[in-house]
Amino acid sequence: MIMPRSTGYMWNRFLKHSLSSATLTFIGIAERELDQLDHMYRTQDKRERLSRAAREVGEGDELTWHQALDDFRVYLAGKSERTQVLYMSILKRFSQFIHQSNPTMTPVNLTANEVRTYIAAKKRKGTVNRTIALEMSAFRSWGRFLLNMYQMQSVFLELHSPRYTRPIPRSLTVDEMAALLNEPNLHTTEGVRDRALLELLYTTGIRVSECSRLNVNDVAVGDTIRVMGKGKKERLVCMSATTQRWIARYLLTARFRWASATEPALFVSVRTGKRLNPRQLEAIVRDYAPQGIRVTPHTLRHTVATHMLEGDADLVVIQALLGHDSLSTTAQYLHGTTSRLQEIYERSHPRAKHINE
């Protein structure tokens, strides 16, 4: 069910898409302020729409899968675009499964038996536990949505994810990373752009989606950049002097040839002069990978964390740099550094010192 947008939301959309960056700066409105307003209006608009939908269901209307999924899409507005698409696709597949097995079943009268039948069907098809755990995460989010918006106790809140072994993230060695950085042809403007991209990804550890969203203004001043991460959370990330020099070279010798004065994006396409999306940036990184080695922007993110950990960086510092919500996510980079950790332990722990003496 689509509810009308709020006036504030629509006005803010008009400002962002109808006026150029130069005009906004002239009248004293920064793009980042518009982004913050946009997020505020989205949140307010989401609450109004879901509140109205919940009242309608509470007044006696039966909650259908179509209405519930439409409202769930609005509920997910604060999450990353990738999470929204993933969770919606999972819930749509589940609703189709339920409809085929029992067309009269709705989100209201769903029981644990239907969920167990769905999971059993997935396992029979050979779906691995890691994929099932991802679906369980989407289901729990769906359960919280039903509880918060419709005050419905749901079986989805009681689901537990199956155990699975997390794959060890692959990272490049220092020598492999140095070789990768030297791959772009610096005699071409495209090569200069790509070197600046690789340097930025390696020295900051930012996600490819965060890199795609960067504007020139975000890196124009100082040795830090302000990054908009998952869930619209902002964080400051350090940028090395070497990276600053490569970005400056890219801006002065390459980017101005392709992008118009009104294009705010930092990394732009050679052909169109428009912002490069995450898939395009990932393709650039893959093209420079050594033969036989798969390298993605996420590989560089793992590499940053591993190299910093090997350089005695605190795990909490790495967590802040990478923008992880949970320290357990950052702790996965402890793999493969056992000898280094043992060395630090023996050097720093008082009991270890006594034993070695």
N, C-alpha and C positions, 0 to 999 in steps of 0.2 A: 504494500500500500504506500503510495507516494504522497507525502505531505507537502504543502506549499513551503517554499524557502522563506526565511526571515528577511526583512528589508535590509538589515545590516549586512547580512551575508551577501545578498545580491549587489549591494552598493560596493562592498569591498572587492567582489569579483570584477565589477566594472572598472574600478581603479587599476587593478593589477593587469588587466588584459587590454585596456583601451589606451592607457597612457604609457609613453616610453620611459625608460629609466632616467633619462636626462630631464624629462618634464617633472617626474616625481621628485627628483633631487632639487630641482629649482623651487618647487612649492614646499619643500621641507619634509617630504615623506620618504623615508628610506624603504627600500624593498623588504628588508628584514622586518621592519615594523609592520608592513602589510602582511607578511607571512604570519607574524604573531597574531595580528587581528583576524586573519583568515582562519587560523587554528581556533581562536576563541569563538568566532561566529559559527564555525563548523560544530564545535562542541555544544554550543547553545542550541543550534538548529537541531542537532541530533537528539538532545534531551527533549525538546518540544515535540518532535515528531514521534519519538518512542513513547513519551508520556501519553500523547493523544491515542496512539495505537493501543497501548495498554488499557486505557479507559474504555475504548470501544470493545475490547475483548471482555473486560470486566462487566460490561453492560449486557452480556449474554450472547454476543456473537461467537460462533465457534472459530477457534484459531486454526486456519488452514496452513498447509505446508508452504503455499505460495506467499501468503502474508507473512508468515514467520521468517522465511528466508529473506524476503525483501526488507523486513525490519532488522534482521541480523546483519545484513550488508551495511546498514546505517550504524549499527552498534559497533562494527569493526572499524569505523572511520579513523580512530586514533592509532591504529596499528599500521605497519608498513604496507605498501602496496602489494608486495610479494605475499605477505601473510594473509591479506584480505582475499587475494585471488585463490590462494591455496585452500584456506578454510572454507570459502564458498564452494569450491569445486568438490571438496570432500563431503560437505553437507548435502549438496545437490545429488551426488551419486548415492548417498545413503537414503535420501528421500525417494529417489527413483526405485531403489531396491525394495523399500518398504511398500511403495505403491504397487509394485508388481506382485508382491507376495500377499498383500492385503490392502485393496484400494480404499477401504473405509478407515484405515488407521490414520490418526492425526497426531501432531506433537503432544496433544493433551492426554490421549489414552495409550501412549506408547509404554511398553513394559521392558524389563530387562531381558526377557526372552528374545525379543526382536533384535536387540543389540548383540546378544550372544550368537544368534543365528547369522547375523551379518559378518561378525568377526570370524566365525567358523568357515563361512563361505570364502572369505578372503584368504584364510590359511590353506584351504583346499586348492586354491588357485596358485599357491606357492608364494604368497606375499610374505616378505621377510618381516621380522619383529620390529626392525627400525621403522619401516613404513607404517606398520600398525600402531606403533607408539606415537607417530606423528598424527595419525587419525584420532587417537585417543585425546591428544592435546586439543585438536579442533572440537571434539565432542565435549570436553570439559568446558571449553569456552562457550559452546552452545548451551550447556547446562547453566552456566552463570548468567547468560543472557536471559534464559527463560525464567530464572529465579528473580533476577533484578527487575526485569521489565513486566513480567506477568505474575510474579509471586507464585510460580509453579515449581513444586518440588520435582526434580528430574532425576532419572536413573543415571544420567550422564555425569552427574557430580560424583558418583560412587565408582567410576571407572578407574582402573589402575593400568598403567602402561606395562607391557611385557618387558622383561630384561633383555638387553642386547649389548653386544660388545661394540663400543664406539670405535670407528676406524681411526687409526693414528694419523693425525694431520701430517702431510708431507711438507717439509721445509727445505729450502736450498742451503747449501753450505756457503760460507763467506766467498769462496772462490767462484762458485757457480753464480752467485748473485752479482759479483763483479763482472763476470763474463756477460751476463744478461744485460747489465747496464751499458756495456760497450757495444752491443749489437746494432743499435740504430745508426743509420748513415747520416752523420752530422753535416755532410755537404749538401743535404736537402733540407728544406724547411719542415717537411713532414717528419724527418728524422729528429730534428731539434724538438718538435712537439712531443714525439714519442719518448725521447730521453727525459724530458721534463716530467712526463706522466709516470714513467718508471721510477724516477727519483722520488717523486711525491708519494707514490704508493709504498715504496720501500721505507722511506724515512718516517712516515706518519702512521702507517698501518691502517689507514682509513678503508672503509668498505667501498666497493666499486660504485654502489648506489650513491654514497656520500660524495664520492669524487665527481660523479656525473652532475650532481646538484651544485657544485662549487661555481661561484661567480668570480669575476676578476676582482671585484671589491673585497672579496673574502681573503685574498692573499696579497693585497696591495700594500698593507702596512704591517711592520713588525715581523717578529720571528714566530708568531703563532697564527693559526687559522681557526676560525669558528666553524664547526661542523654540525650540521643538522642530522642526527642519527635516528635510530629506530624510535618510533613513538613520539616523533617531533622533539626529541631530547637534544639540547645543544650541549656541546663540550668544546673546550679549547685544546688544540693539538699543537705540539711543538713542531717546528719546521727547521731543518738544518740550514746552515749558511750555504752549503753546496746546492741544496734544493732551491733556495731563494735565487741563486745565480742562474740556474737552469730555467726557472720559470721566467725570470726577467729577460733572459735571452730569447725565450720562446715568444714572449709578448712583444719584444722590440723587433724581432726579425721574421716572425712567421705569422702569428695570429692576426695581426692587423691587415695582412694581405687577403684573408679569407672572410673575416667577420665584419659586419657593418657596425657603425658607431652605436647603434641601439641594442646590439646583441650583448647580454650580460654574461653569458657562459664563459668559463675559463677555457675548457677544452672544446674545440669546435671542429667540424668536419672540413676537410680540404675542399670538397666539392660544393657543399651547400653553405658553409659558414655558420651553420646552426649547431646547437648543443649536441654533443655526442652522448647517446644513451648508454646505460650500463652494458648492454650486449656489444655495442660497438667498441667500447673501451676494453672489454674482455677479449674481443677478437684481436685487438692491437697487441695486447700482452701475449696472447697465445702464439702470434706470428713470430715473436722473437725467442721463443723457447728453444733450447738446444734439442737436437734430434734425439728422440727416444724419451724425452722428459716432458710430462704435461705440466705446464705452468699457467696458472690463472691469477687474477688479482687476489683471490683468497689464499693462494699459495704464498704470495708476498706478505699477506697479513700474518700467516703462520710464521713466516720467516722472520719478520720483525720481532714477534714475541719470543721466538726461540733464541735469536741472537741477543736480545736484551737480557733474557734470563741467564744465558751463558756469560753475559757481562756483569753478573751480580745484581741486576735490577730487581727491586722488590716486586713481588707478585701483585700487590695492590696498585703499584704505580703502572704496571702493564695493564691491569684491569681498567684503570682510569683512561689510559691512552687509547685502548681499543674500544671503550664504551660498552663493556660487558656489564649486565645487570648483576650477574652472579659470579662470585669468585670461583665457583666450581667450573664454570665455563673456561676461565682463564687457566685453571689448574691443569687442563689437558696438555698444556705446553710443557709440563714437567717431564713428559715422555722423552726418552733418548738423552736426558741430561743427568742421569743417575751419577755418573762419575764426577761430574762437575758439582753436584749437590753434596756428594760425599766429601769432596775436597773442601768445600765451604764449611761443612759440618765439622770436620776434623780441625779446621783452622780456628773456628769460632766458639765451639761448645767447650766449656771448661772441663767436663768429664772426658771428652775425647782427647783433649790436650794431655790430661794426666795419663791416660792409657798409653799414648804414643811416646811419652817421655820415659 
